[in-house]
Every structure is written in structure tokens, then in C-alpha cells.
Amino acid sequence: MLETLRIPKRKFPCAVRTFWETLSEADREILMSNLCDFSIGHKTLEKALSNVGITLSDTAIARHRSGLCSCSKI
């Protein structure tokens, strides 16, 4: 009876990747440089982005940096 049961795999979009895709090449380099600099804390980066009008949570940044987001599965 359940031989044809298919459970779709959910793909959760990464907020960092979604935002990154909207940026120009120059802005992508700046964001990636800051994301790769682990001396900058997640919350510090969140606040700096917020100061320029960008909403990206420290949790999303932490998940992306740790490889726990969907980006690591692509």
C-alpha cells in the first residue's frame, strides 16, 4: 500500500545566499570578505548590516558560516 509513498525533501533557502544573489559583484566581494573573517562576530556583522539598512539575522549568518544552511548541501 505504501510502496509509492514519496516524501519530498524540503529545501530551506539560506537567507545569506538569498541576499547575496541580489548584490552587485563589488558588494558580493565585500560581504564574502566579512563573512569569511571570523574575527567579526555574528552579532557584530548583523548590526553593521542593519546600520546600512540590511536585515540579516546573526542566526542566519552563524548557520551559513558553520555550514549548517542549505548552501553546504548544494
Sequence and secondary structure as in RCSB ss.txt:
>XXXX:A:sequence
MLETLRIPKRKFPCAVRTFWETLSEADREILMSNLCDFSIGHKTLEKALSNVGITLSDTAIARHRSGLCSCSKI
>XXXX:A:secstr
  TT          HHHHHHTTS HHHHHHHHHHHH TTS HHHHHHHHHHTT    HHHHHHHHHT SGGGG 
